[in-house]
Amino acid sequence: MLLEVENLSVGYQTKKGFLKAVEEVSFTLEKGKSLGLVGESGCGKTTIGMALMGLLPPNGAVTGGRVMFEGHDLLKMSERELRGIRWRKIAMIFQAAMNALNPVHRVDDQIAEAILTHNPQISKEEAVKQVEELFELVGIPKTRMRDYPHQYSGGMKQRAIIAMALACRPKLIIADEPTTALDVIVQHQILQETKNLQKEFNISIIFISHDISIVADVCHHIGIMYAGQLVEYGRREEVFNNPMHYYTKALLSSYPTLSREKKQLLPIPGDAPNLVEPPPGCRFCDRCSASGATCKTGPPEWVEITPTHRALCDRCLEDCGERKHKS
């Protein structure tokens, strides 16, 4: 197993108190596989990615859990040790490609810097040659290598960020909303390119997105997040063909499909809870169509649907007349 995240909890100190952004999230990721983390804005997806990279802001802190990468706990590493892993073994595609590129440096210099930092034994000429190969991989003409970021289109910036993430041939890439603000044609090209590169280099990917349809196209496993918690986890086919948590069902009902059958889109009523003072029970119960009195009194338990599919909901199997709690 390449990555094992166990009961990860992360919070931020705010003016209103300590905000519990991520609470006891657990998942695993095999080498060469991809995991999609899906949920609405503010659910904790990006916080997980930043915690794995050791890039939380000054007011953020990991309050519990373990993150085992190749058998070593990232949370126990010093900043110096983490710098040796970032980009060389774990890379990140950040949100908003324009903000991720330095506007006053040429694009090839920025990518070459990552290569030279982790491979000081190679020459600048060798690094430039590697950048040329990366540009060819992601579909950018090498004649554009010496351009500045503002001279690139949105799709080209995103490809440049992907090239930078691949610069040191990492084992894991965390892709945080990599298709945000791109039109659907460019989105498709970027997603197809991502799948091809993953297959070619056997890279593991954590794909963070609010768009469940995009995740369905690229990921082997899916984790649904709500209000700082992982509420459903399983193989792609299991989560999409047999959603069990009521938030997952509501999320799927709110997205359009290409099916010929007419489908009424159903918005999710209400707002997410305050994570400075989260409710004692299920965090989705106030917006859930199937909630009962017991949903508000205590935290829900994980229910095992199959050996690879589970949901954080005490009521999700009631329609089947069976309840099988995960031990």
N, C-alpha and C positions, 0 to 999 in steps of 0.2 A: 504494500500500500504506500503510495507516494505521500499522501497528506491525510492526517487524522486530526480533526478538530473536535475537542471534547469539552462540552459545557462552557463554551466561551461566553464571557460577559464583559461588556464594555460600557462605559458611561462618560458623560461630560459634565463638568462643573459649570452651571449657568447662574444667572442672577436670581432665578426663581428656585434654585436648588439643584441637586444632583439628578441629572436626567439619565435614566437607564435605557440607553440606545439599543443594546443587544443583551439578551438574557438567556444564558444556558443553551446556546446553539451548538449542535453536534452534527457532523457529517464527515464522510470520507471521500477520497478521490483516488482512483487508480491511475497508474501511468498510462498516458495516451487517451484517457477518457475526459469527458467534459461534464461539468455540473452547472446548471442554470439556477441562479438565485433571483426569484421574481417577487415583486410586491410594489405597493404604491410608494410614493415619495415619503421619506422619513421613517421607513420601516426598519432600517438598519443595514441594508445591503452594502452600501458603500463603506460604512463603518467597519464591517467585517473585512473587506478588502484592505482598507488602510491599516487595520490591526495586524493582519497577516504580514504586511510589508513593514510594520514598525514605523508607520508614518502618521500616527495620530497627532492632532494639534496639541498645543500645550495644555489645554483644558480637558483633554481626553485621557482616559486611563483604562487599562485592562484590569478588571476587578476579580476575575476568576477564570479557571479553565486551563486547558493545555492545547498547544498547536504543534503536533509532531510532524516534522517534515524530514523525510528520509531517516526517521528514528531519532531526531534531535528536536527538542522543544524550542521553538522560535522565541517564545515568551521569556525564556531564561537567558537568552543571548545578550551580550553587550552590544552597544551601538557599533563598535568596531567589527564585531563578528557579523552583524546584520548587513553592514556595508559590503562585506565580502560575498554575501549571498544575493543581495539585490542586484538585479539585471543579469548576474551570472547564472543564477539558478532559478530565481523568481523575478519575473518582470511584470509590469503593469501598464495597461493601456488606459490612460486617464480620461475622464469626461472632458469634453470640449477640447478638441485637438489644437485649436489656435492658442488656448491658454497653456497647453502642455509644451509647446515649442517656444523657445526663446526668440522674440521678434528681431533682435539685433545680431543674431548669429546665423550664418548660412546653414541650411538643413544638413548637408553632408558633414559639416564640422561637428554638429551636435551628435550625430550618430557615431562618428568616428571617435568622439570623446569617450563614449561608453565602452567602445571596443578597447581603446588604449588604456583606460583606467583599470580594466580587469585583465588585460593582457599586455603588461608593460614591456614584455620581451619582444614584441613585434614593432616594426617600423611604421612611421606615418604613412608611407607609400602602401604598405601591406593593408593597413586599416582602410585606406581609401579604396583599394581594390575590393575589399570585403563589402564596403558600402555600395559599390557598383553592383555587386552580386545581389545584395539585398534589394536594391531598387529594381533590378530585373525580376526578382522573386515576386515583389508586390505590384508590379506593373507600372512603375514610374520610369519614364525615359531617363537615361543617365545624363542626358544633356540638361536636365533640370536640377541636377545635384547641387549646383552652386547658387541656386535661387534662395531667397529669403522666404520665410513662412507666408508673408502677405501676398506673395506671387503665386501661391498655390490655391486651387479650388478647395472646397470642403472635403471632397472625396480624396484628393491628393494629400491633404494634410493628414487625413485618417490613415491612409496607406503609409505615409512617412512615420507615423507613430507606431504602426504595426512593424515596420522595418526596424525601428529603434528597439522595440520589444524583442525582436528576433536576433538582435545584434550579437549577443553572446550565447546563442543557442540555449536558452533556459529550459528547464524541465517543466516549469509551471508558468502560465501567463494568466493574470487576473485582468479581464476585459470589463471595464466599468462603462456601461452604456456606450459601446463603441460606434453605434450607428445613430446616435442622437443628432438631430438637426440635418440629417441627410435625406434626400428624396428617395422614394422607394426603389428606383432603378439602381442608384448607387448603394443603397442598403443591401440589395440582393447581391451585388458584386462583392461588397466587403464580406458578407457572410459566406459566400461561396469560396472566396479567397481564404478566409479563416479556416474553413473546413479542409481545404486542400493542403494548407500549410501544416495543420495539425496532423493530418495523415502522413505527410511527407517526413516530418521531423519527430513524430510520435510525442507531441507535446500535450500535456494536460492543461485544461482551460477551466477557469471559473468565470462564467459569463453572467454579469450582473445587468439586469434590465427590468424596466417596468412593463415591458411589452411581452406578454406570455407567448404570443405567436412567433416572435423572433427566437425565443429560447427553444421553442418546439422544433425549430428548423435545424438547430446546431448542437443540442445537448443530449447526452445519454441519460443523465439523471436530472431531476428537477427538485428544488427546494422552494416551497412557497413561504414567504415571510409576511408577518403582520405584527405591527406594533412592537418590534424588537425581538419577536420570537419566531422560530421556525415552526410552522403549524402543519405542514404536510411535506413528506419526503418520499421519493420513490423513483422508479424508472420512468422515463418519459411516457411510455405507452400506458403505464398504470395511472399516472396522475391525470393524463388527458382523457383516457377512455373510462376511468372509474374514479373521478374525484370524490374524496370522502369528507374533507373538512368543508364546512359551509362557506368559509371565505373563498376557498378554491372554486367552489361551485358558483359563487357570486361573481368572482373574477372572470371565469369563463363565460358567464352569461352576459357580461358587459362588453365583450369584444365581438366585432363583426367577423363573419367567416365568408369564404368564397363558395359556400354550398348554395345550390339552387333553391333549397328550401328556405322559405321566408322565416326569419328569426327575429323575434322582438328583443331589442337590446334593453337590458334591465340595469339601471344604475344602482349602486350600493348606497343606501340611505345613511345619513348621519356622518359623524367624524370619528377619526381614530382617537383613542384615549390619551390623556395626559400622562406622559412617561416619567414625569417628575414624581407623580403619585399614581402609579398604575393601579387599576382595580384588582381586588384580591382574587377574583374568579377569572373566567375566560375573557380575554381582552376584546373579543369580537362579539360578545353576547348582546350588547346594546344595538348592534346593527344586524343581528342574525334573525332570520325568519323562524328558526326552530329552537330558539333559546327557551330555557325553563328556569324555575326558581333556583335550582341547584347550580346552574351555570354561574351564578353571581357570588356564591358563598365560598368557593375554594378553587384552587388552581386545577385545570383539567389534567388528565393523565394521557400518556401516549397509548394509542390503540394500534395493535399490529393487524394490518389487513392481510398482508402476505409477508413472507420473510424479507422482502425488499421494499415494502410499502407500509408506511405508518402515518397516523394523523393524531394531532394533539386536540382531541375532541371526545368527551365522554359519551356523546349522543350519536356519533356518526354511524354506529351499527344498529341502532334501534329499529330501523326499518327492516333489517334482516332478522331481527329477533335473536341476535346473538351479540355478546360482548366478550372480546378477547383482549385483555390488557397486557401490554408488553411488560415482562418482568424486568 
